[in-house]
Amino acid sequence: MAAMQTPPDQAPSHLIDQVRAASAARQPLRIVGGDSKSFYGQPGAGQTLNTNDWSGISSHEPTELVVTVRAGTPLAELEAALTEKGQCLPFEPPHFGPASTIGGAVAAGLAGPARASAGGVRDFVLGLQFIDGRGEWLTFGGQVMKNVAGYDVSRVMAGSLGTLGVITDVSLKVLPVAPAEATLVFELGQHDALEQLHRWGGQPLPLNASCWVKDETAAGQPERLYVRLRGAVAAVDAASERLLREAQGQRLDNAQAAGDWAACRDQTLPFFQTPSPELCLWRLSLPQTAPVVKLPYAQLVEWQGAQRWLWAPASAAADIRAAAAELQGHATLFRAGADGAQRVPRFDRQSATIETITQRLRAEFDPAGIFNPGRMV
């Protein structure tokens, strides 16, 4: 697990100085970029360390499909630059607001609608630089895909919520925008929608994303499955005709559908508006082939069945986590209700093996325990 220290004259010295001072004083630091994901994880505390002023695209090699960017760079700015070159971030990181940054996206490890087909955040992290708890600026990985000995730290940082260090720069693999796209909609109940997704998922179809939702606000409460296809023009057109023939649906206008998928990614769809203040938004991570979850709460299903969202009170935590575990999955309290759900852990308990590895990594990179303490506990 060898790291390379970068020459100090190229380092973000103001951030390094703040970390060193906090380490010497044993002062907890609350690491933020755009602060758009402060709701995720246990409530943080400590002196704020903001990476917003460490921003900008350091390099972009379109022919190599690699971009290197500073952590404080707004996601919207990075995505606009990639769009100009006909490229994109395939994992579709949620924004949750205009201030969202690429550093926060990597630290949170959250992906959008295409996750089940394109892969998650860590699948596209080639390398990164971060400041550890001693105030050292370290580099792991690089700008090419390769195997490494020991822990692949650059990918371990994805989803660590800033508990291992302050991400300053990250190199990401990007991909060309697909030549063609189509969104299809079918009126199906959840059971039938999952059956269709499981059937289509086992076939050579350009299935990119899916979303099943029941509109609780509309008369008759229609249940709909939305499917997005991406790929070559001929493949998308042929798949569209086949799926519409098999399940009796319709094809939507791409411009309208793009806004809806962005709303799904950023949780601005009507489903994600809090039904009542005391309810929490729960995320269930399950095998794609898991059946309908038998819980009496409104649900939205993504990732071909692998991600289920539902609104339920914090008091239902035990039932929700038991239902997820029964299906070989786990549950996360994603957004707390108005009361803050103070006594309910946000994340399921880790296995003994994962907990041991996590503790060793934290002891190595943050021996004083100053980075976002308690955020993931």
Secondary structure, 3 states (H helix, E strand, C coil): CCCEECCHHHCCHHHHHHHHHHHHHCCCEEEECCCCCCCCCCCCCCEEEECCCCCCEEEEEHHHCEEEEECCCEHHHHHHHHHHCCEECCCCCCCCCCCCEHHHHHHHCCCCCCHHHHCCHHHHEEEEEEECCCCCEEEEECCCCCCCCCCCHHHHCCCCCCCCCEEEEEEEECEECCCEEEEEEEECCHHHHHHHHHHHHCCCCCEEEEEEEECCCCCCCCEEEEEEEEECHHHHHHHHHHHHHHHCCEECCHHHHHHHHHHHHCCCCHHHCCCCCCEEEEEEECCCCCCCCCCCCCEEEEHHHCEEEEEEEHHHHHHHHHHHHHCCCEEEEEECCCCCCCCCCCCCCCCHHHHHHHHHHHHHHCCCCCECCCCCC
